Amino acid sequence: MNVGEGDTDLKPSPLSQHTHNLSRKYQHLLDKSTPLVLHRWIGFSLVILIYALRVYFVQGFYIVTYGLGIYILQLFLAFLSPQVDPELHNDDGPSLPTLGSEEFRPFVRRLPEFKFWLV
């Protein structure tokens, strides 16, 4: 047997296999949690409450809390904002479709809710 004959089977390293398995498990958990909107909001509220109690009892982390608050507020505003601003899009303001060829476009968020939770 020559040196290069049996080396055509490339096996991924154990680290890349482990990383791939972790990413698959993480994606599976994300897929299972997608329809659970109320549970995510309740969990978010609990985490915020626990963090606020920790900051209150430790009497510190005010700058970190301020920065985190600004970041969450920025994400929340992007979540509430439309993807296309109707005031900038039309000169005469927002209107409903008047012709049969025009398409009604529902409210599309700039940042979808699930992306809000992932960021």
Residue frames relative to the residue before (quaternion, step in Angstrom):
aa qw qx qy qz dx dy dz
M 1.0000 0.0000 0.0000 0.0000 0.00 0.00 0.00
N 0.3817 -0.7248 0.5301 0.2188 3.56 -0.86 0.99
V 0.6848 -0.5182 0.3360 0.3868 3.53 -1.26 0.40
G 0.7951 0.3597 -0.1844 0.4522 3.63 0.80 -0.85
E 0.4754 0.7196 -0.4297 0.2674 3.64 1.13 0.00
G 0.7954 0.3373 -0.1811 0.4699 3.63 0.71 -0.93
D 0.5695 0.6343 -0.3664 0.3729 3.60 1.26 0.04
T 0.4221 0.7232 -0.4660 0.2858 3.63 1.13 0.37
D 0.6154 0.5209 -0.3582 0.4708 3.63 1.18 -0.33
L 0.1352 -0.7941 0.5906 0.0478 3.55 -0.40 1.27
K 0.1344 -0.7889 0.5974 0.0523 3.55 -0.69 1.08
P 0.4569 -0.6732 0.4942 0.3064 3.58 -0.91 0.83
S 0.5695 -0.5982 0.4395 0.3532 3.51 -1.17 0.60
P 0.6303 -0.5422 0.3847 0.4010 3.61 -1.15 0.46
L 0.6264 0.5361 -0.3443 0.4491 3.60 1.05 -0.66
S 0.6824 0.4642 -0.3022 0.4770 3.61 0.89 -0.83
Q 0.6078 0.5283 -0.3584 0.4722 3.63 1.08 -0.57
H 0.6585 0.5053 -0.3037 0.4677 3.57 0.95 -0.90
T 0.6495 0.5095 -0.3095 0.4720 3.59 0.98 -0.85
H 0.6493 0.5117 -0.3111 0.4689 3.58 0.98 -0.83
N 0.6573 0.5019 -0.3125 0.4673 3.61 0.95 -0.84
L 0.6513 0.5046 -0.3181 0.4691 3.60 0.98 -0.79
S 0.6632 0.4947 -0.3185 0.4626 3.60 0.95 -0.79
R 0.6282 0.5204 -0.3379 0.4694 3.61 1.06 -0.66
K 0.6577 0.4990 -0.3099 0.4717 3.60 0.96 -0.84
Y 0.6399 0.5184 -0.3184 0.4694 3.57 1.01 -0.83
Q 0.6644 0.4905 -0.3062 0.4735 3.60 0.91 -0.87
H 0.6172 0.5383 -0.3406 0.4618 3.60 1.05 -0.70
L 0.6568 0.4930 -0.3074 0.4807 3.60 0.97 -0.83
L 0.6351 0.5175 -0.3311 0.4682 3.59 1.02 -0.75
D 0.6572 0.5111 -0.3104 0.4587 3.58 0.95 -0.85
K 0.6708 0.4897 -0.3039 0.4668 3.59 1.00 -0.76
S 0.7210 0.4512 -0.2557 0.4596 3.61 1.04 -0.70
T 0.4359 0.7284 -0.4495 0.2783 3.62 1.20 -0.16
P 0.7543 0.3831 -0.2659 0.4621 3.68 0.70 -0.81
L 0.6094 0.5833 -0.3481 0.4090 3.63 1.19 -0.19
V 0.0355 -0.8509 0.5240 -0.0084 3.59 0.60 1.17
L 0.6827 0.4902 -0.2973 0.4530 3.60 0.80 -0.96
H 0.6442 0.5260 -0.3224 0.4521 3.59 0.98 -0.79
R 0.6354 0.5219 -0.3323 0.4619 3.60 1.03 -0.74
W 0.6724 0.4882 -0.3021 0.4673 3.59 0.92 -0.88
I 0.6398 0.5040 -0.3303 0.4770 3.60 1.00 -0.73
G 0.6507 0.5090 -0.3088 0.4714 3.59 0.94 -0.83
F 0.6366 0.5229 -0.3193 0.4685 3.58 1.01 -0.82
S 0.6525 0.5118 -0.3077 0.4665 3.57 0.96 -0.86
L 0.6549 0.5064 -0.3135 0.4651 3.58 0.97 -0.80
V 0.6504 0.5046 -0.3223 0.4674 3.60 0.94 -0.82
I 0.6413 0.5093 -0.3219 0.4752 3.61 0.98 -0.81
L 0.6509 0.5129 -0.3170 0.4612 3.60 0.95 -0.83
I 0.6615 0.4932 -0.3079 0.4736 3.60 0.89 -0.89
Y 0.6539 0.5032 -0.3173 0.4675 3.59 0.96 -0.83
A 0.6527 0.5087 -0.3190 0.4619 3.61 0.95 -0.84
L 0.6455 0.5027 -0.3239 0.4750 3.61 0.98 -0.75
R 0.6381 0.5215 -0.3285 0.4615 3.59 0.99 -0.76
V 0.6566 0.4926 -0.3114 0.4788 3.59 0.93 -0.87
Y 0.6524 0.5210 -0.3172 0.4498 3.59 0.97 -0.81
F 0.7316 0.4285 -0.2529 0.4661 3.61 0.82 -0.90
V 0.6757 0.4671 -0.2993 0.4854 3.62 1.05 -0.65
Q 0.2305 -0.7943 0.5149 0.2254 3.59 1.20 -0.58
G 0.6580 0.4567 -0.3323 0.4980 3.55 0.86 0.96
F 0.7055 0.4809 -0.3464 0.3887 3.54 -1.36 -0.28
Y 0.2824 0.7888 -0.5079 0.2004 3.58 1.11 0.58
I 0.6565 0.4998 -0.3212 0.4648 3.62 0.96 -0.76
V 0.6373 0.5107 -0.3212 0.4794 3.58 1.01 -0.81
T 0.6540 0.5099 -0.3077 0.4665 3.58 0.97 -0.85
Y 0.6320 0.5285 -0.3273 0.4628 3.58 1.00 -0.79
G 0.6765 0.4841 -0.2884 0.4742 3.60 0.89 -0.92
L 0.6533 0.5060 -0.3059 0.4728 3.58 0.99 -0.86
G 0.6382 0.5307 -0.3190 0.4574 3.58 1.03 -0.77
I 0.6494 0.5021 -0.3131 0.4776 3.58 0.98 -0.84
Y 0.6509 0.5176 -0.3152 0.4572 3.59 0.97 -0.84
I 0.6728 0.4784 -0.2961 0.4803 3.60 0.90 -0.89
L 0.6308 0.5228 -0.3331 0.4667 3.61 1.02 -0.74
Q 0.6413 0.5159 -0.3240 0.4665 3.60 0.99 -0.79
L 0.6517 0.4973 -0.3124 0.4800 3.59 0.99 -0.81
F 0.6605 0.5163 -0.3062 0.4511 3.58 0.96 -0.88
L 0.6510 0.4967 -0.3211 0.4758 3.60 1.01 -0.73
A 0.6326 0.5012 -0.3350 0.4862 3.59 1.05 -0.67
F 0.6207 0.5372 -0.3315 0.4650 3.59 1.12 -0.66
L 0.7261 0.4287 -0.2432 0.4795 3.61 1.00 -0.78
S 0.6234 0.5662 -0.3373 0.4207 3.60 1.19 -0.41
P 0.4776 -0.6505 0.4949 0.3224 3.58 -1.11 0.60
Q 0.5965 -0.5819 0.4181 0.3617 3.54 -1.19 0.56
V 0.7616 0.1618 -0.0905 0.6210 3.56 1.02 -0.83
D 0.3573 -0.7419 0.5269 0.2105 3.57 -0.67 1.10
P 0.3721 -0.7634 0.4755 0.2294 3.62 -0.48 1.14
E 0.6155 0.5502 -0.3654 0.4299 3.62 1.08 -0.53
L 0.7018 0.4306 -0.2685 0.5000 3.58 1.06 -0.65
H 0.6387 0.5623 -0.3176 0.4184 3.57 1.16 -0.60
N 0.7886 0.1941 -0.0901 0.5765 3.62 0.92 -0.90
D 0.4403 -0.6900 0.5072 0.2697 3.56 -1.06 0.77
D 0.7404 0.4018 -0.2245 0.4899 3.59 1.06 -0.70
G 0.6430 -0.5345 0.3264 0.4408 3.60 1.18 0.26
P 0.6600 -0.5080 0.3624 0.4183 3.56 -1.27 0.17
S 0.0286 0.7926 -0.6080 0.0360 3.54 -1.06 0.75
L 0.5262 -0.6053 0.4927 0.3375 3.52 -1.29 0.38
P 0.5947 -0.5684 0.4054 0.3987 3.60 -1.12 0.43
T 0.2341 -0.7940 0.5503 0.1090 3.56 -0.93 0.93
L 0.7188 0.3739 -0.2372 0.5359 3.59 1.13 -0.50
G 0.5942 -0.5832 0.4193 0.3620 3.57 -1.19 0.47
S 0.6546 0.5185 -0.3188 0.4483 3.57 1.16 -0.52
E 0.5918 0.5590 -0.3787 0.4404 3.58 1.20 -0.37
E 0.3092 -0.7621 0.5486 0.1504 3.51 -1.05 0.79
F 0.3880 -0.6860 0.5609 0.2534 3.56 -1.00 0.84
R 0.1300 -0.7902 0.5969 0.0499 3.54 -0.76 1.03
P 0.3267 -0.7561 0.5299 0.2020 3.57 -0.55 1.10
F 0.6905 -0.4609 0.3538 0.4308 3.53 -1.33 0.17
V 0.0558 -0.7782 0.6255 -0.0099 3.54 -0.71 1.14
R 0.3667 -0.7607 0.4985 0.1959 3.55 -0.66 1.11
R 0.5400 -0.6017 0.4798 0.3407 3.54 -1.21 0.57
L 0.7727 0.1265 -0.0621 0.6189 3.57 1.07 -0.78
P 0.3449 -0.7506 0.5177 0.2229 3.63 -0.40 1.13
E 0.6558 -0.5592 0.3377 0.3785 3.56 -1.14 0.66
F 0.6861 0.4868 -0.3108 0.4424 3.57 0.85 -0.87
K 0.6198 0.5135 -0.3428 0.4844 3.61 1.11 -0.61
F 0.5716 0.5850 -0.3656 0.4444 3.58 1.17 -0.60
W 0.6970 0.4598 -0.2737 0.4773 3.56 0.97 -0.84
L 0.6726 0.5034 -0.3058 0.4481 3.60 1.05 -0.64
V 0.6434 0.5058 -0.3366 0.4657 3.57 1.06 -0.67
